[in-house]
């Protein structure tokens, strides 16, 4: 009887592992091939007296991100979902070495974001809707400048420029000053610059924020193309259908805490278009527990 139970348990365990491995293979990533490993990542900001009055709080410190632990697998698109102010942008800025964590760290391709910032920046592409391009530069000038910064040869630069400018329709505006470009075209230029060095790991902070529907589709179509190329992508957003369309796994972040992290199917419990429903279940549950 005992052996029967052991055998049955073993069979179930093997079956679960096989199912998990099949799901991972179908999604073109492997759970044991970690591209980004986040360990106890936290970021605190001091709150000034003026900010305390505005926010109506006596707290002197804002805990923007709290003890974040996360692994992102090579070849997957991971969605970081949360409302404004939840800690999404702060998290991605830390991973991109733009700001230093208060505590904890992360490894990008095995490189420590606190100790090896320069090498990390060479390995990643980072795009944020908050990126401001100088109005008096042209797309041509910016592309050439960043290509030189990354040490890209003239031959490779020209080849890459032709490919990306053509793909995003920038070629017709290559000598137009950024200040005279539309919002959508500026975002396209920012996107092209962020991937000029063809990085394997790409970090996108709200990639479709503020874009018209046509430009947003161009960006999401390109994300799907990057996924087919098996690039590793982490993107933050508050748009449910963007996550459902693109992401293999999703993490829900609220008040700086990662409160849910799993495959899309498990988070939504297999319900079609169930991400929004599940998100608000977690959100209201969190609010209720904090109130108590």
QUIJOFEN-V893953 format. One record per residue. RES is the residue in one small letter. OMEGA is omega in degrees with one decimal (NA if undefined). D_CENTER is the distance of its C-alpha to the mean C-alpha in Angstrom with 1 decimal. Layout:
res	omega	d_center
RES	OMEGA	D_CENTER
RES	OMEGA	D_CENTER
//
This chain:
res	omega	d_center
x	179.2	50.0
x	179.9	47.8
x	178.8	47.0
x	-179.7	46.2
x	179.5	43.7
x	-179.5	42.1
x	-179.3	42.1
x	178.9	40.6
x	179.5	37.8
x	179.6	37.1
x	-180.0	37.1
x	-179.5	34.6
x	178.8	32.3
x	179.9	32.5
x	179.1	31.9
x	179.9	28.8
x	179.6	27.5
x	178.8	28.4
x	-179.7	26.7
x	-179.7	23.4
x	178.4	23.7
x	179.0	24.5
x	179.8	21.5
x	-179.7	19.3
x	179.0	21.3
x	-178.6	21.0
x	176.2	17.2
x	172.7	17.6
x	-177.6	16.1
x	-173.2	18.0
x	-179.4	17.5
x	178.2	19.6
x	-171.8	17.7
x	177.8	15.0
x	-179.9	12.7
x	178.6	11.0
x	-177.0	13.4
x	-174.3	13.0
x	174.8	16.5
x	-174.3	17.8
x	-179.9	15.4
x	175.6	16.9
x	177.4	17.3
x	175.0	20.5
x	174.1	21.9
x	179.1	25.6
x	179.4	26.7
x	178.8	29.7
x	177.9	32.7
x	179.1	32.0
x	177.6	28.5
x	179.3	30.3
x	-179.6	32.7
x	-176.7	30.1
x	-179.9	28.0
x	-179.4	31.3
x	174.6	30.6
x	179.9	32.4
x	180.0	29.4
x	-178.2	29.2
x	174.3	25.7
x	177.8	22.4
x	-174.2	20.3
x	176.9	16.8
x	-173.6	15.1
x	170.6	17.5
x	-177.1	17.8
x	175.0	14.4
x	-171.5	14.8
x	171.5	12.3
x	177.6	12.4
x	-171.8	10.0
x	-179.0	12.5
x	177.3	13.2
x	179.6	13.0
x	167.2	10.8
x	-179.5	8.0
x	-180.0	6.5
x	175.1	6.2
x	-170.7	6.3
x	177.4	9.5
x	178.9	12.0
x	175.4	14.6
x	178.5	14.9
x	-177.0	15.6
x	-178.8	14.1
x	-177.8	12.2
x	-176.8	8.5
x	178.5	9.0
x	178.6	11.2
x	-177.3	9.1
x	176.9	6.6
x	175.3	9.9
x	179.6	11.5
x	-178.7	9.4
x	178.4	10.1
x	178.4	13.7
x	173.3	14.3
x	-178.5	15.6
x	176.3	17.4
x	173.8	17.0
x	176.0	20.3
x	-176.9	20.4
x	179.5	18.7
x	175.1	16.6
x	176.5	14.0
x	176.0	14.8
x	-175.8	12.9
x	179.6	15.3
x	-178.6	17.8
x	-177.1	17.7
x	-177.3	17.8
x	-179.0	15.6
x	-173.9	18.7
x	-174.3	21.4
x	-174.6	20.0
x	-176.1	17.9
x	-179.8	19.5
x	178.1	18.9
x	-177.5	15.3
x	178.0	14.9
x	-175.0	16.8
x	-172.2	14.6
x	165.7	11.2
x	-178.5	10.4
x	178.6	8.7
x	174.7	9.1
x	178.5	9.7
x	-179.7	12.4
x	179.7	14.3
x	-179.0	15.1
x	176.2	18.9
x	179.3	20.9
x	-173.9	24.5
x	-171.9	26.7
x	175.3	29.5
x	176.1	27.6
x	175.5	27.4
x	178.5	24.6
x	-178.6	27.0
x	-178.1	27.4
x	179.6	23.7
x	-179.6	23.0
x	-179.6	26.0
x	-177.7	25.2
x	175.6	21.7
x	178.2	23.1
x	179.7	25.8
x	-179.8	23.5
x	177.8	21.8
x	-179.7	25.3
x	-179.0	25.1
x	179.9	28.6
x	-179.2	30.2
x	179.8	30.6
x	179.2	27.0
x	-178.1	25.9
x	178.5	28.3
x	-178.6	27.2
x	-179.8	23.5
x	-179.7	24.4
x	-178.9	26.6
x	-174.2	24.1
x	178.6	21.1
x	178.8	23.5
x	-178.1	25.3
x	-175.1	22.2
x	177.3	21.0
x	-179.3	24.6
x	-173.8	24.4
x	-179.4	27.6
x	-176.8	29.8
x	-172.4	28.4
x	-178.2	28.0
x	176.4	30.8
x	179.9	30.0
x	-177.3	29.0
x	-179.1	25.5
x	-179.6	27.4
x	180.0	29.0
x	174.7	26.0
x	178.5	24.6
x	-179.9	21.3
x	180.0	19.9
x	176.2	21.3
x	179.7	19.9
x	177.4	16.4
x	178.0	17.3
x	178.0	18.7
x	179.6	15.7
x	-179.2	13.6
x	179.7	16.5
x	-177.4	16.8
x	-178.8	13.2
x	-176.6	14.0
x	-176.6	17.7
x	176.9	17.9
x	-177.0	16.5
x	177.6	13.9
x	-179.5	13.2
x	-174.0	9.7
x	-178.3	7.3
x	-177.5	4.4
x	177.7	4.6
x	-179.4	5.8
x	-171.9	8.1
x	-178.7	9.0
x	-176.2	12.2
x	176.2	13.3
x	-177.9	17.0
x	172.5	17.6
x	-172.0	20.6
x	-178.1	20.5
x	179.5	21.5
x	178.0	18.9
x	178.2	16.1
x	177.0	17.6
x	-178.9	17.6
x	-178.8	13.9
x	175.7	13.2
x	179.7	16.0
x	176.1	14.6
x	176.9	11.3
x	177.4	13.9
x	177.4	15.9
x	177.6	13.2
x	177.9	13.0
x	177.0	16.8
x	178.7	16.7
x	171.7	15.0
x	174.7	12.1
x	-174.2	9.4
x	168.7	6.0
x	179.6	2.7
x	175.7	2.4
x	-179.5	4.7
x	169.7	8.3
x	-177.1	11.8
x	-173.6	13.1
x	-174.8	14.3
x	175.0	15.5
x	177.5	12.3
x	-178.7	10.9
x	-178.6	14.4
x	-167.5	14.6
x	-162.7	11.7
x	173.5	10.3
x	177.4	12.3
x	-178.5	11.4
x	172.3	10.3
x	178.1	10.4
x	-177.8	12.3
x	179.6	12.5
x	179.4	15.8
x	176.0	17.5
x	-178.8	15.3
x	174.6	15.9
x	-171.7	14.0
x	178.9	16.7
x	178.4	15.7
x	-179.7	13.8
x	174.8	15.1
x	-178.5	15.3
x	-178.2	15.3
x	-179.1	19.1
x	179.0	19.8
x	-178.6	17.9
x	-177.8	19.8
x	175.2	22.9
x	-179.5	23.4
x	177.1	24.0
x	-177.4	23.2
x	-175.3	21.0
x	-175.6	21.1
x	-179.8	17.6
x	179.3	18.9
x	-177.8	22.0
x	179.8	20.4
x	-176.5	18.0
x	171.9	21.1
x	179.8	23.1
x	-177.2	20.9
x	-177.8	20.6
x	175.9	24.4
x	178.2	25.2
x	179.4	23.2
x	-178.6	25.1
x	-178.8	28.4
x	178.3	28.1
x	178.9	27.4
x	-179.6	30.4
x	NA	32.6
//
